[in-house]
Amino acid sequence: MADDVLYKDFKALTYSVFLLCKVTVTGWGATEIDGTRKSSTELLQINIPIVPYDRCAQIFKDKVDITYKQLCAGGERPTDSSSGDSGGPLQTLGLLNYQLKYIQYGVVSFGIMSCGTQGIPGVYTRVSYYMDWILNTIAD
């Protein structure tokens, strides 16, 4: 029982720290909002904040349902993932086996056409929801 409580407290603390940090998104997506939608010729990265689930669901409520299978990040002008970044990683540094490593938390999924709009985050597929499927698929 005590171990279960400690684990739940640790998960809550980890999630709280995760919400306070910025995450890194990398990709070759569009870099200008001039209508050309040209992809970058070099791999770019941005650091953006995680947006709490409730706030993200409220922002997108009239457009799409945001579920526990997703997470949101960004919403600060002018940085965001954009067209051409889909499928790329959303990651941050974390401890894995006592070593500092990048840990992937999300996959670029979608956002509004005007990337980097203040107050409108991008939506990412939550990797943790699909971990069993991922591990089973790469094991085959």
N, C-alpha and C positions, 0 to 999 in steps of 0.2 A: 504494500500500500504506500509506504513512504517513498519508495523508488518511483512509483507511478506519479505521485504528486510532484516530485523533483523533476521528472521528465516533462510533465505538462508545464511546470514553471519555466524550465529551460526552453521549451518550444516557444512559449509566449515571449520570453526575453529575447530569444533569437529573432523572432518575427518583429518585435519592437525595434531592435537594433537595425534590422534589415530595412524597416521603414524610414529610419533616420539617415541611412547612408545613400550615396549615389551609386548607380550601377553603370556599367559600360556597355555600349552598343557599338558594334562594328559592322561595316558594310561598304558596298560600292554604289550606294543609291544616289539619287538626284541631290545636288547640292545647292541649286539656285531656285528661287521662286519666280522665275521670269517667263515661265511657260515653256521653256525648252525641254525640261525634264531630262537633261543629259546626265548619264551616270558618271560617277567619278572614275578616273583612270587609276587611282590608287586607293588602297584600303584606308578608310577613315574611321575614326572613333569619336564618340561623344560620351560625356558623363552626365547622366540625368537622374532626377530623383524618382523614387517609387511613389506612386499615388495610391493612397488607401483605397481598398475595394469599394467601400460605401460611396466615397466621393466619385470614383470612376463610374460606378453604376448609375449615379445620379446624372452625371454629365451626358452619358450615352442613352439615358432612359427612353427618349423619343426615337432613337435610331436603331438600337440593337440591345439585346439582353447581354450583360456582362455576367459571366458565371464564375464559379470557383475553379474552373478549368483555365482561367485567364488571370493575368495581372496587368496593371497599367503603370506606365512610367512616362516621364517627360511633362509636356505642357508648359515649358518655359521657352519663350521666344529668344532666339531663333533656332535653338537646337532641337532636333528630333530625328528619329529614323524616318525614312522617306521611301518613295517609290524606288524599287530596285534593292532595298535592304531586306525584303521579306525572306524569311528562312534563316536569317543571321542570328547570332547569339546576343542575349542580354545576360550579362555576367558581372560578378564582383569578386573581389578577393575574399577568401575565407580559409579557415584551417581545415586541412584534410590530413589525417594521420600525423598531426603536429607539424605539418609543413604548410606554408602559405601558398595557395594555388588559386587560380581563377576557377570559380564554380558557376556553371551555367544554370540560371534560374528560369530563363524564358527564351522564346523564339519569336522574332519579329513576325507579327501577324497582319495587323491593319491599323489604319488611322484615317483621318479626314484628308481630303485632297490637298489642302493647304498645310503642308508639313510645317512644324515649328510654330503653330498658333498658340498664343498665350492662353493658358487655362484648359487646353484640350490635349490630353495625353495620348500616346500611342497605346495600342492594345497588343499584348504578347501572350502566346500560349505558355501556360504554366508547366514547366518541365516536370516538376515533382508529381503532378497528377498522372503523367504518362510513364513514370519510371519503370513500373513492372513491364509494360509493353516494350519499352526501349531495351531493357536488359534481356527479355526473352527473345527479342528480334535479333540482337547482336550475338546472342549465344548460339543461334541456329546456323 
